[in-house]
Amino acid sequence: MPILPDVLAPGLNIVFCGTGAGAWSARIGAYYGNPGNKFWPTLHAIGLTPRRIAPADFLDVLTFGIGLTDVAKEHVGQDTAIDLELVDASALREKIGRYRPRHFAFTSKRAASLYLGLATGAIPYGIQEESIGATRVHVLTSPSGQAGPHWTIEPWRELASMATG
């Protein structure tokens, strides 16, 4: 049973993909729910939403052509503690192929590594060579408060520029 429901519809502009629900998000039942997470303020800062969305209102993203999912829909906790048996890259690929967003963006190198089967150090930030059909794949810096030293908004701005241009 998924911890958080997929927020998907055909033809979205961007689908953001995390690793799995953090403990705080699972507890409140909302994506990127921890107050220290930069996800929601960043979407607004880079112009993908006209206002800052509260985590509890995560379904509002559909209004702005944005979707949400995770690599491991049944995982709760830290990315580093993920049970690899909860990762189904082929199911995720099929799901994205079915919904066909223009852009698909991993919100951390860890999420991307679980999907791509590569070490995190081998994955650059930004747009990737791999695509899912016509969907362009991106890797973003993690908005988690725990990833603070690695945070930069630049890959997020690059995605927003491509998605709105």
C-alpha positions as CSV (number, residue, x, y, z in Angstrom):
1,M,0.0,0.0,0.0
2,P,1.6,3.3,-1.0
3,I,2.4,5.7,1.8
4,L,1.5,8.7,-0.4
5,P,-0.7,8.5,-3.4
6,D,0.6,9.2,-6.9
7,V,-0.4,12.6,-8.1
8,L,-0.5,12.0,-11.8
9,A,-2.5,12.8,-14.9
10,P,-1.9,12.4,-18.6
11,G,0.2,15.1,-20.3
12,L,1.6,16.9,-17.3
13,N,4.5,19.4,-17.8
14,I,6.7,18.0,-15.0
15,V,6.5,15.0,-12.6
16,F,8.7,15.2,-9.6
17,C,10.0,11.9,-8.1
18,G,11.4,11.5,-4.7
19,T,12.8,8.3,-3.1
20,G,10.0,7.6,-0.7
21,A,8.1,9.3,2.1
22,G,10.2,10.7,4.9
23,A,8.9,10.0,8.4
24,W,7.4,13.5,8.8
25,S,5.7,13.3,5.4
26,A,4.3,9.8,6.2
27,R,3.0,11.1,9.6
28,I,1.1,14.1,8.1
29,G,0.2,12.3,4.8
30,A,1.8,15.0,2.5
31,Y,4.7,15.1,0.1
32,Y,7.7,17.1,1.2
33,G,6.0,17.8,4.5
34,N,8.9,18.5,6.8
35,P,9.1,22.3,7.6
36,G,12.8,22.3,6.7
37,N,12.2,20.9,3.2
38,K,12.8,23.4,0.4
39,F,10.6,21.7,-2.2
40,W,7.5,23.9,-1.9
41,P,9.3,27.2,-1.5
42,T,11.5,26.3,-4.5
43,L,8.6,25.5,-6.8
44,H,7.3,29.0,-6.2
45,A,10.8,30.7,-6.3
46,I,11.6,29.2,-9.7
47,G,8.2,30.2,-11.1
48,L,6.5,26.8,-11.5
49,T,3.7,27.8,-9.1
50,P,2.2,31.3,-8.7
51,R,2.0,30.9,-4.9
52,R,3.7,28.8,-2.3
53,I,1.7,25.6,-1.8
54,A,1.4,24.1,1.7
55,P,2.3,20.4,1.9
56,A,-1.3,19.6,3.0
57,D,-2.5,21.0,-0.3
58,F,-0.1,18.9,-2.5
59,L,-3.0,17.9,-4.8
60,D,-3.1,21.5,-6.0
61,V,0.0,20.8,-8.1
62,L,-2.1,19.3,-10.8
63,T,-3.6,22.7,-11.4
64,F,-0.1,23.9,-12.5
65,G,0.7,20.9,-14.7
66,I,2.8,19.2,-12.0
67,G,2.7,15.6,-10.7
68,L,4.3,13.8,-7.8
69,T,5.5,10.2,-7.3
70,D,8.3,8.2,-5.5
71,V,10.7,5.5,-6.6
72,A,9.7,3.4,-3.6
73,K,6.0,4.0,-2.8
74,E,6.0,1.9,0.4
75,H,9.2,3.3,1.9
76,V,9.2,5.5,5.0
77,G,12.3,7.1,6.4
78,Q,15.7,8.2,5.3
79,D,16.8,7.6,1.7
80,T,20.0,5.8,2.9
81,A,17.9,3.2,4.8
82,I,15.7,2.2,1.8
83,D,14.9,-1.5,1.4
84,L,15.9,-2.1,-2.2
85,E,13.1,-4.7,-2.6
86,L,10.7,-1.7,-2.4
87,V,12.2,-0.2,-5.6
88,D,10.6,-1.2,-8.9
89,A,12.3,0.8,-11.6
90,S,10.4,-1.0,-14.4
91,A,7.0,-0.1,-12.9
92,L,8.1,3.5,-12.5
93,R,9.2,3.6,-16.2
94,E,5.9,2.1,-17.3
95,K,4.0,4.6,-15.2
96,I,5.8,7.6,-16.7
97,G,5.5,6.1,-20.2
98,R,1.8,5.8,-19.7
99,Y,1.3,9.4,-18.4
100,R,3.9,11.0,-20.7
101,P,4.9,14.2,-18.9
102,R,7.2,16.5,-20.8
103,H,9.8,16.4,-18.0
104,F,10.5,13.8,-15.2
105,A,12.7,15.1,-12.4
106,F,14.3,13.1,-9.6
107,T,14.4,15.3,-6.4
108,S,17.7,13.7,-5.3
109,K,20.7,11.8,-6.7
110,R,19.6,8.9,-4.4
111,A,16.2,8.6,-6.1
112,A,17.9,8.8,-9.5
113,S,20.5,6.1,-8.6
114,L,17.8,3.7,-7.5
115,Y,16.0,4.2,-10.8
116,L,19.0,4.3,-13.1
117,G,21.0,1.6,-11.3
118,L,24.1,3.8,-11.0
119,A,26.2,5.0,-8.1
120,T,25.1,8.5,-7.0
121,G,28.6,9.9,-7.8
122,A,28.2,8.8,-11.5
123,I,25.0,10.9,-11.9
124,P,25.4,14.6,-12.8
125,Y,22.8,17.2,-11.8
126,G,20.6,18.5,-14.6
127,I,19.2,17.0,-17.7
128,Q,20.2,13.4,-18.4
129,E,21.0,11.6,-21.7
130,E,18.4,9.0,-20.9
131,S,14.8,9.7,-21.5
132,I,11.6,7.8,-21.1
133,G,10.0,7.9,-24.5
134,A,9.7,11.6,-25.3
135,T,9.9,12.5,-21.6
136,R,13.1,14.3,-20.6
137,V,14.8,13.1,-17.4
138,H,16.4,15.5,-14.9
139,V,18.3,15.1,-11.6
140,L,17.9,17.9,-9.0
141,T,19.6,18.6,-5.8
142,S,17.7,17.3,-2.8
143,P,15.4,19.8,-1.1
144,S,15.7,17.9,2.2
145,G,16.9,19.9,5.1
146,Q,19.4,17.1,5.7
147,A,21.0,17.7,2.3
148,G,21.7,21.3,3.1
149,P,25.5,21.4,2.3
150,H,24.7,20.0,-1.2
151,W,21.8,22.3,-2.0
152,T,21.8,24.6,-5.0
153,I,18.8,25.9,-6.7
154,E,20.5,26.0,-10.1
155,P,19.4,22.6,-11.5
156,W,15.8,23.5,-10.4
157,R,16.1,26.8,-12.3
158,E,17.4,25.0,-15.4
159,L,14.4,22.6,-15.3
160,A,12.0,25.5,-14.9
161,S,13.5,27.3,-17.8
162,M,13.2,24.2,-20.0
163,A,9.7,23.5,-18.8
164,T,8.3,27.0,-19.3
165,G,10.3,28.0,-22.4
